[in-house]
Amino acid sequence: MEIKVIITGATGLVGEGVLLECLQNPAVSQVLLVSRKHYPLEHPKLKEALVQDFFHLDTVKDQLKGYDACFYCAGVSSNGMTEADYSYITYDTMLHFAGRLASMNPQMVFCHISGSGTDTTGKSKMMWARVKGKAENAVLKLPFKQTYNLRPGAMKPSVGQRNVKGYYKIINALFPLLRGLFPGSTSTVRAVALAMINCVLQGYHKHTLEVNDIKALAGIK
């Protein structure tokens, strides 16, 4: 089985790592990047749809049809943001984009990058955890074939990634130690990518994937 996937967030850590894995994975036949910025890479599998605002997709809507999966990796850190601004990006934008995809591709599997510690009850004192939890709950209600919320913890970047911020370079250097001390809170970007691909190819018995679920589905310890 070969699959065609849409990826958002390729200029960020997770999205870029997912993109690189998809391009070299034989199960993925085509990748469409939906981005605000051009990703400087040429590859026979790769197509690109540039759009400045995910609320205005009419100019690229025909390019979004006929895909088997969307790996939604776009997002921002909540540091220094108000809850309203963070919600606009993390909840409103994601849900609008996903809703448009669901209307065009009801057979699609939607994989949404969330975060370890996300709270779906709305009771957390941490703003980001409440907002991500609200987003998780909402996207599960959309009429996709299947929807999965992935909650990676600290991640080791993949070889060849360009969009790696300073603190992730530290995580990369300390990863063997962190993995030994906190195996249930550490994974790799490659494991996240493989878990997403396998969500489409074989499915999973849970719709919320914690770090251990991600590693199990990816086949990586």
Short mmCIF file of the C-alpha atoms (twelve columns), coordinates in Angstrom:
data_MODEL
# 
_entry.id   MODEL 
# 
loop_
_atom_site.group_PDB 
_atom_site.id 
_atom_site.type_symbol 
_atom_site.label_atom_id 
_atom_site.label_alt_id 
_atom_site.label_comp_id 
_atom_site.label_asym_id 
_atom_site.label_seq_id 
_atom_site.Cartn_x 
_atom_site.Cartn_y 
_atom_site.Cartn_z 
_atom_site.pdbx_PDB_model_num 
ATOM 1   C CA . MET A 1   0.000   0.000  0.000  1 
ATOM 2   C CA . GLU A 2   1.237   3.469  -0.914 1 
ATOM 3   C CA . ILE A 3   -0.181  6.659  0.555  1 
ATOM 4   C CA . LYS A 4   -0.333  10.322 -0.409 1 
ATOM 5   C CA . VAL A 5   0.020   12.749 2.475  1 
ATOM 6   C CA . ILE A 6   -0.393  16.436 3.236  1 
ATOM 7   C CA . ILE A 7   2.022   17.960 5.752  1 
ATOM 8   C CA . THR A 8   1.771   21.314 7.515  1 
ATOM 9   C CA . GLY A 9   4.465   22.936 9.608  1 
ATOM 10  C CA . ALA A 10  7.495   21.837 7.570  1 
ATOM 11  C CA . THR A 11  9.439   24.911 8.675  1 
ATOM 12  C CA . GLY A 12  9.238   23.691 12.281 1 
ATOM 13  C CA . LEU A 13  11.031  20.874 14.080 1 
ATOM 14  C CA . VAL A 14  8.356   18.169 13.929 1 
ATOM 15  C CA . GLY A 15  7.002   19.019 10.494 1 
ATOM 16  C CA . GLU A 16  10.446  19.080 8.928  1 
ATOM 17  C CA . GLY A 17  11.377  15.743 10.455 1 
ATOM 18  C CA . VAL A 18  8.080   14.206 9.334  1 
ATOM 19  C CA . LEU A 19  8.671   15.555 5.827  1 
ATOM 20  C CA . LEU A 20  12.172  14.066 5.577  1 
ATOM 21  C CA . GLU A 21  10.953  10.659 6.763  1 
ATOM 22  C CA . CYS A 22  8.035   10.674 4.338  1 
ATOM 23  C CA . LEU A 23  10.302  11.507 1.403  1 
ATOM 24  C CA . GLN A 24  12.523  8.510  2.078  1 
ATOM 25  C CA . ASN A 25  9.785   6.101  3.185  1 
ATOM 26  C CA . PRO A 26  8.697   3.726  0.368  1 
ATOM 27  C CA . ALA A 27  5.123   3.620  1.702  1 
ATOM 28  C CA . VAL A 28  4.667   7.321  0.889  1 
ATOM 29  C CA . SER A 29  4.254   8.023  -2.822 1 
ATOM 30  C CA . GLN A 30  3.541   11.763 -2.693 1 
ATOM 31  C CA . VAL A 31  3.828   14.643 -0.237 1 
ATOM 32  C CA . LEU A 32  2.060   17.986 -0.461 1 
ATOM 33  C CA . LEU A 33  3.404   20.719 1.789  1 
ATOM 34  C CA . VAL A 34  0.824   23.318 2.735  1 
ATOM 35  C CA . SER A 35  2.834   26.242 4.057  1 
ATOM 36  C CA . ARG A 36  3.083   29.962 4.371  1 
ATOM 37  C CA . LYS A 37  6.783   29.808 3.475  1 
ATOM 38  C CA . HIS A 38  8.587   27.937 0.717  1 
ATOM 39  C CA . TYR A 39  10.612  24.945 1.902  1 
ATOM 40  C CA . PRO A 40  13.849  24.926 -0.137 1 
ATOM 41  C CA . LEU A 41  14.011  21.323 -1.277 1 
ATOM 42  C CA . GLU A 42  13.465  19.581 -4.591 1 
ATOM 43  C CA . HIS A 43  12.326  15.950 -4.608 1 
ATOM 44  C CA . PRO A 44  10.277  13.898 -7.084 1 
ATOM 45  C CA . LYS A 45  7.685   13.085 -4.401 1 
ATOM 46  C CA . LEU A 46  7.304   16.660 -3.215 1 
ATOM 47  C CA . LYS A 47  4.687   19.251 -4.151 1 
ATOM 48  C CA . GLU A 48  3.943   22.548 -2.454 1 
ATOM 49  C CA . ALA A 49  0.872   24.719 -1.932 1 
ATOM 50  C CA . LEU A 50  1.701   28.159 -0.542 1 
ATOM 51  C CA . VAL A 51  -1.042  29.968 1.326  1 
ATOM 52  C CA . GLN A 52  -0.604  32.934 3.647  1 
ATOM 53  C CA . ASP A 53  -3.681  32.271 5.766  1 
ATOM 54  C CA . PHE A 54  -5.115  28.837 6.595  1 
ATOM 55  C CA . PHE A 55  -8.530  30.507 6.875  1 
ATOM 56  C CA . HIS A 56  -8.388  31.324 3.152  1 
ATOM 57  C CA . LEU A 57  -7.761  28.092 1.257  1 
ATOM 58  C CA . ASP A 58  -9.811  28.755 -1.877 1 
ATOM 59  C CA . THR A 59  -6.719  29.397 -4.001 1 
ATOM 60  C CA . VAL A 60  -5.312  25.937 -3.214 1 
ATOM 61  C CA . LYS A 61  -8.461  23.888 -2.549 1 
ATOM 62  C CA . ASP A 62  -8.126  21.829 -5.742 1 
ATOM 63  C CA . GLN A 63  -4.596  20.837 -4.708 1 
ATOM 64  C CA . LEU A 64  -5.873  19.459 -1.383 1 
ATOM 65  C CA . LYS A 65  -8.105  16.774 -2.880 1 
ATOM 66  C CA . GLY A 66  -7.286  13.091 -3.268 1 
ATOM 67  C CA . TYR A 67  -4.952  12.597 -0.306 1 
ATOM 68  C CA . ASP A 68  -4.998  9.685  2.134  1 
ATOM 69  C CA . ALA A 69  -3.699  11.515 5.191  1 
ATOM 70  C CA . CYS A 70  -2.823  14.854 6.720  1 
ATOM 71  C CA . PHE A 71  0.024   15.156 9.202  1 
ATOM 72  C CA . TYR A 72  -0.781  18.430 10.955 1 
ATOM 73  C CA . CYS A 73  2.471   19.605 12.535 1 
ATOM 74  C CA . ALA A 74  1.980   23.384 12.429 1 
ATOM 75  C CA . GLY A 75  2.040   25.198 15.734 1 
ATOM 76  C CA . VAL A 76  3.784   27.681 18.000 1 
ATOM 77  C CA . SER A 77  5.137   27.848 21.511 1 
ATOM 78  C CA . SER A 78  2.808   29.464 24.038 1 
ATOM 79  C CA . ASN A 79  5.678   31.403 25.623 1 
ATOM 80  C CA . GLY A 80  4.770   35.079 25.882 1 
ATOM 81  C CA . MET A 81  1.371   34.628 24.215 1 
ATOM 82  C CA . THR A 82  -2.051  35.479 25.538 1 
ATOM 83  C CA . GLU A 83  -4.591  32.675 25.693 1 
ATOM 84  C CA . ALA A 84  -6.627  34.330 22.937 1 
ATOM 85  C CA . ASP A 85  -3.674  34.567 20.555 1 
ATOM 86  C CA . TYR A 86  -2.482  31.049 21.315 1 
ATOM 87  C CA . SER A 87  -6.005  29.689 20.871 1 
ATOM 88  C CA . TYR A 88  -6.345  31.396 17.502 1 
ATOM 89  C CA . ILE A 89  -3.338  29.468 16.152 1 
ATOM 90  C CA . THR A 90  -3.627  26.215 18.075 1 
ATOM 91  C CA . TYR A 91  -7.403  25.772 18.073 1 
ATOM 92  C CA . ASP A 92  -9.166  28.044 15.578 1 
ATOM 93  C CA . THR A 93  -6.688  27.777 12.719 1 
ATOM 94  C CA . MET A 94  -6.127  24.048 13.052 1 
ATOM 95  C CA . LEU A 95  -9.845  23.288 13.323 1 
ATOM 96  C CA . HIS A 96  -10.742 25.402 10.300 1 
ATOM 97  C CA . PHE A 97  -8.036  23.764 8.186  1 
ATOM 98  C CA . ALA A 98  -9.018  20.274 9.347  1 
ATOM 99  C CA . GLY A 99  -12.683 20.976 8.728  1 
ATOM 100 C CA . ARG A 100 -12.024 21.994 5.129  1 
ATOM 101 C CA . LEU A 101 -9.942  18.871 4.551  1 
ATOM 102 C CA . ALA A 102 -12.624 16.638 6.054  1 
ATOM 103 C CA . SER A 103 -15.243 18.072 3.704  1 
ATOM 104 C CA . MET A 104 -13.036 17.348 0.680  1 
ATOM 105 C CA . ASN A 105 -11.411 14.089 1.808  1 
ATOM 106 C CA . PRO A 106 -13.740 12.160 4.146  1 
ATOM 107 C CA . GLN A 107 -11.633 9.033  3.575  1 
ATOM 108 C CA . MET A 108 -8.600  10.802 5.048  1 
ATOM 109 C CA . VAL A 109 -6.706  9.905  8.230  1 
ATOM 110 C CA . PHE A 110 -5.857  13.045 10.223 1 
ATOM 111 C CA . CYS A 111 -2.828  12.976 12.535 1 
ATOM 112 C CA . HIS A 112 -2.546  16.002 14.802 1 
ATOM 113 C CA . ILE A 113 0.587   16.892 16.756 1 
ATOM 114 C CA . SER A 114 -0.401  17.867 20.280 1 
ATOM 115 C CA . GLY A 115 1.885   17.659 23.311 1 
ATOM 116 C CA . SER A 116 2.720   15.594 26.356 1 
ATOM 117 C CA . GLY A 117 0.779   16.930 29.335 1 
ATOM 118 C CA . THR A 118 -2.213  18.094 27.309 1 
ATOM 119 C CA . ASP A 119 -5.396  18.327 29.385 1 
ATOM 120 C CA . THR A 120 -8.732  17.464 27.755 1 
ATOM 121 C CA . THR A 121 -10.796 18.246 30.874 1 
ATOM 122 C CA . GLY A 122 -10.266 22.019 30.742 1 
ATOM 123 C CA . LYS A 123 -9.156  22.090 34.379 1 
ATOM 124 C CA . SER A 124 -5.393  22.492 33.998 1 
ATOM 125 C CA . LYS A 125 -3.751  25.599 35.414 1 
ATOM 126 C CA . MET A 126 -1.454  25.600 32.360 1 
ATOM 127 C CA . MET A 127 -2.999  27.626 29.557 1 
ATOM 128 C CA . TRP A 128 -1.319  25.714 26.731 1 
ATOM 129 C CA . ALA A 129 -2.505  22.368 28.116 1 
ATOM 130 C CA . ARG A 130 -6.137  23.530 28.208 1 
ATOM 131 C CA . VAL A 131 -6.011  24.958 24.689 1 
ATOM 132 C CA . LYS A 132 -4.384  21.867 23.234 1 
ATOM 133 C CA . GLY A 133 -6.920  19.714 25.059 1 
ATOM 134 C CA . LYS A 134 -9.768  21.718 23.560 1 
ATOM 135 C CA . ALA A 135 -8.195  21.253 20.123 1 
ATOM 136 C CA . GLU A 136 -7.839  17.500 20.648 1 
ATOM 137 C CA . ASN A 137 -11.480 17.150 21.657 1 
ATOM 138 C CA . ALA A 138 -12.725 19.199 18.716 1 
ATOM 139 C CA . VAL A 139 -10.737 17.504 15.966 1 
ATOM 140 C CA . LEU A 140 -11.942 14.067 17.081 1 
ATOM 141 C CA . LYS A 141 -15.487 15.145 16.176 1 
ATOM 142 C CA . LEU A 142 -14.684 15.883 12.533 1 
ATOM 143 C CA . PRO A 143 -15.826 13.317 9.925  1 
ATOM 144 C CA . PHE A 144 -12.451 11.867 8.982  1 
ATOM 145 C CA . LYS A 145 -11.950 8.148  8.430  1 
ATOM 146 C CA . GLN A 146 -9.766  8.189  11.569 1 
ATOM 147 C CA . THR A 147 -8.229  10.886 13.729 1 
ATOM 148 C CA . TYR A 148 -5.216  10.583 16.021 1 
ATOM 149 C CA . ASN A 149 -3.764  13.072 18.504 1 
ATOM 150 C CA . LEU A 150 -0.060  12.461 19.077 1 
ATOM 151 C CA . ARG A 151 1.568   13.738 22.257 1 
ATOM 152 C CA . PRO A 152 5.342   13.587 21.868 1 
ATOM 153 C CA . GLY A 153 7.594   14.628 24.713 1 
ATOM 154 C CA . ALA A 154 11.203  15.748 24.361 1 
ATOM 155 C CA . MET A 155 12.354  14.763 20.877 1 
ATOM 156 C CA . LYS A 156 15.705  14.101 19.272 1 
ATOM 157 C CA . PRO A 157 15.869  15.790 15.851 1 
ATOM 158 C CA . SER A 158 16.519  13.716 12.741 1 
ATOM 159 C CA . VAL A 159 19.746  13.831 10.758 1 
ATOM 160 C CA . GLY A 160 19.572  16.518 8.099  1 
ATOM 161 C CA . GLN A 161 17.079  18.787 9.841  1 
ATOM 162 C CA . ARG A 162 17.690  22.500 9.382  1 
ATOM 163 C CA . ASN A 163 14.995  23.964 11.603 1 
ATOM 164 C CA . VAL A 164 16.402  22.996 14.984 1 
ATOM 165 C CA . LYS A 165 16.300  25.662 17.679 1 
ATOM 166 C CA . GLY A 166 19.026  26.085 20.244 1 
ATOM 167 C CA . TYR A 167 17.350  24.209 23.095 1 
ATOM 168 C CA . TYR A 168 16.746  21.201 20.840 1 
ATOM 169 C CA . LYS A 169 20.455  21.094 20.091 1 
ATOM 170 C CA . ILE A 170 20.935  20.704 23.845 1 
ATOM 171 C CA . ILE A 171 18.298  17.941 23.949 1 
ATOM 172 C CA . ASN A 172 20.100  16.244 21.067 1 
ATOM 173 C CA . ALA A 173 23.406  16.283 22.953 1 
ATOM 174 C CA . LEU A 174 21.824  15.023 26.190 1 
ATOM 175 C CA . PHE A 175 19.394  12.592 24.561 1 
ATOM 176 C CA . PRO A 176 21.078  9.322  25.675 1 
ATOM 177 C CA . LEU A 177 20.963  10.522 29.292 1 
ATOM 178 C CA . LEU A 178 17.389  11.838 29.027 1 
ATOM 179 C CA . ARG A 179 16.184  8.627  27.386 1 
ATOM 180 C CA . GLY A 180 17.707  6.583  30.201 1 
ATOM 181 C CA . LEU A 181 16.226  8.748  32.940 1 
ATOM 182 C CA . PHE A 182 12.834  9.496  31.346 1 
ATOM 183 C CA . PRO A 183 11.993  6.765  28.820 1 
ATOM 184 C CA . GLY A 184 8.289   7.572  28.962 1 
ATOM 185 C CA . SER A 185 8.851   11.244 28.155 1 
ATOM 186 C CA . THR A 186 11.425  11.099 25.358 1 
ATOM 187 C CA . SER A 187 11.210  10.029 21.748 1 
ATOM 188 C CA . THR A 188 12.612  11.043 18.378 1 
ATOM 189 C CA . VAL A 189 11.151  13.058 15.557 1 
ATOM 190 C CA . ARG A 190 11.652  9.993  13.352 1 
ATOM 191 C CA . ALA A 191 9.547   7.897  15.737 1 
ATOM 192 C CA . VAL A 192 6.755   10.473 15.513 1 
ATOM 193 C CA . ALA A 193 6.921   10.386 11.719 1 
ATOM 194 C CA . LEU A 194 6.856   6.588  11.579 1 
ATOM 195 C CA . ALA A 195 3.957   6.468  14.034 1 
ATOM 196 C CA . MET A 196 1.975   8.835  11.814 1 
ATOM 197 C CA . ILE A 197 2.659   6.767  8.708  1 
ATOM 198 C CA . ASN A 198 1.662   3.589  10.534 1 
ATOM 199 C CA . CYS A 199 -1.534  5.212  11.813 1 
ATOM 200 C CA . VAL A 200 -2.543  5.396  8.166  1 
ATOM 201 C CA . LEU A 201 -1.207  2.003  7.071  1 
ATOM 202 C CA . GLN A 202 -2.380  -0.139 9.974  1 
ATOM 203 C CA . GLY A 203 -4.328  2.016  12.417 1 
ATOM 204 C CA . TYR A 204 -4.036  2.024  16.188 1 
ATOM 205 C CA . HIS A 205 -6.353  1.025  19.017 1 
ATOM 206 C CA . LYS A 206 -6.164  4.438  20.707 1 
ATOM 207 C CA . HIS A 207 -6.918  7.879  19.327 1 
ATOM 208 C CA . THR A 208 -4.626  9.643  21.797 1 
ATOM 209 C CA . LEU A 209 -1.033  8.485  21.513 1 
ATOM 210 C CA . GLU A 210 1.349   9.171  24.384 1 
ATOM 211 C CA . VAL A 211 5.118   8.762  24.051 1 
ATOM 212 C CA . ASN A 212 5.091   4.998  24.666 1 
ATOM 213 C CA . ASP A 213 2.292   4.548  22.119 1 
ATOM 214 C CA . ILE A 214 4.255   6.551  19.555 1 
ATOM 215 C CA . LYS A 215 7.349   4.429  20.034 1 
ATOM 216 C CA . ALA A 216 5.378   1.182  19.962 1 
ATOM 217 C CA . LEU A 217 3.595   2.117  16.724 1 
ATOM 218 C CA . ALA A 218 6.862   3.293  15.200 1 
ATOM 219 C CA . GLY A 219 8.616   0.042  16.193 1 
ATOM 220 C CA . ILE A 220 11.329  2.030  17.984 1 
ATOM 221 C CA . LYS A 221 12.296  1.493  21.635 1 
# 
